[in-house]
Amino acid sequence: MNTNFKFLNTFIIQGIIAFLFLIFLLNLILGSVSIPFPEVLKILAGKGTNVIWTNIVLRTRLPQTIVATGAGMALGVAGLMMQTLFRNSLAGPSTLGISSGSSLGVALVVLIARKAWLTTIYRMGFWGDTLVVVASFTGALFVLGLILYFSRKIGGSLSVLIMGVMIGYLSNSLVGILKYYSFEKDVHNYVLWGLGSFGRLPLERALPFGFITISVSFLCLFLSKPLDLIALGENYARNLGLNIQRSRNAIILVAGLLTAFVTAFCGPVVFIGMAIPHLAKLVSGTSNHFRLILNTCFIGGATALLCNLAARLPGIEGELPINSITAFVGAPVVISVIWKRRKENLMDR
């Protein structure tokens, strides 16, 4: 029976990897303009004959596809580490307020640009876009630094979690004040940024983004053993020789940097980091974090690509906000987790 289960589990994982490659190709083929698969292969090989199709693939779809893959993997792994560290199935990449810090950084430059420089940030072209990314990343790193400071000073995962949530609320309150005193057009631009998008990077910036996010996501495999021990309980892990403080800081740092990096370039993409770990656990059938991280990478990339494809399906004018799509995918997963926990609590009584 155990052998049959392992075979079934391996078959499912192979199917997920195959689906990841399939949905990657579909992101290049489908859209408001459908491009034949052979022509897509020619374009990728540098032998495309249709200029319009070549521009669509290389300037729009390929960058979006690369960014979606990397963002899905990074957010999924960050969410898995947060759920394990805080022993909370509803934790996610934004739990510690890092996304809120990133949003505050963007709000500071987007909402005060007209008063400071007498122009909107998006009229500054390349420099405006760069300033938004830098502000987002700076805000996220500032909050991450505060979290690491509190982790070192007060210790205890629950205390760190509460501090992160409170910092997130403070950041959101400051954003609300800035919005109240800002021009309507600037608020509109900020809201559009907050809806999230995988299509903000050209190919020359999408390639390094994909390389960094995918590489770091797989490098998180080196944290699998500390995560396995922490999942058993901090006291048990400490008795086995694990340095809890150092491991906690390393996990928070890596998860925070992944979240900050994705948020800086894609906006605060919600639900993927919260829902993907549960799908990975369901498929994996194990608590071994080496396999969980691997499966989370593949499922996270595939899910983000599926959401990106749904946001620009044929028949949809323009593109839907990516957060609207991720909510449809992630919310049912989170609801099912709450429902399952409720049933388990009733059975224990």
Beta strands, then each sheet from edge to edge (+ up, - down):
end
